[in-house]
Amino acid sequence: MDKPTKLLIACLFSLIAFGVFLNVRQESAIDNSKIPEKVETNRGFQRWITNLKNKGFEVEADEFRLVEENEIYNTKWMTIYSIDEKGKKEEFDQTLAAHKDIERVTFSPSERIFIDYRNIERENYAYNEVHLYGLKDDKIIDARILECSMRANCYFDRAYFLDNDVFVISEFSETLEKNGEDPICNVDELCEYSIKLHVIDLINNSRLVYESKPFEIVLQDVIPEL
């Protein structure tokens, strides 16, 4: 085989390898924009989306797209205590016990962390704020882990853990323009909403937000069905 032929074959293989690399990278980018498989295959997600479909919502898992990524640990919204501080172990046990068997309070598999996503005013928390409380290693975390826009008539409808460190919170909210100048739509009016899935990872300090396609609903009529 002469030198030009060898060079041609080498170039051909290089082009093929580069093409494969681009395809893999493109597929990875597409996959990263979608709901993670660990979310989609989770029983909590499957029960949630099946319930929506049974209520007449035309929503599919592969329609959600990544729209935002944030860190979650913020000293402004979070307090951390050592379980070894005087009185904290008793306070921790009492707080867990006080939130057992309450609707819209979800516990982790270890039952050492809970998410309180009740859409009501609570001590130190507004209806548009989610309270996370629990024990990680020897630290008690007490945090406003998530809030949503009151202007958008936001409503947290479900929360479930994938494991002891990762959980999902779903939110209905009006699709407001980025400039924030849209008028508030009343909850008893037909308006455009979307669903946001907040995938929160305590270990990796991340919150990924996936959003559905927009749809029109009267939120006041829908809430009892959720």
Sequence and secondary structure as in RCSB ss.txt:
>XXXX:A:sequence
MDKPTKLLIACLFSLIAFGVFLNVRQESAIDNSKIPEKVETNRGFQRWITNLKNKGFEVEADEFRLVEENEIYNT
KWMTIYSIDEKGKKEEFDQTLAAHKDIERVTFSPSERIFIDYRNIERENYAYNEVHLYGLKDDKIIDARILECSM
RANCYFDRAYFLDNDVFVISEFSETLEKNGEDPICNVDELCEYSIKLHVIDLINNSRLVYESKPFEIVLQDVIPE
L
>XXXX:A:secstr
  HHHHHHHHHHHHHHHHHHHHHHHHHHHHHHHS  HHHHTSHHHHHHHHHHHHTT    GGG EEEEEE    T
TTEEEEETTSTTHHHHHHHHHHHTTT TTEEE TTSSEEEE  SS BTTB TTEEEEEEEETTEEEEEEEEE  G
GGT EEEEEEESSSSEEEEEEEEE   TTS S    TTSEEEEEEEEEEEETTTTEEEEEE   EEEEHHHHGGG
 
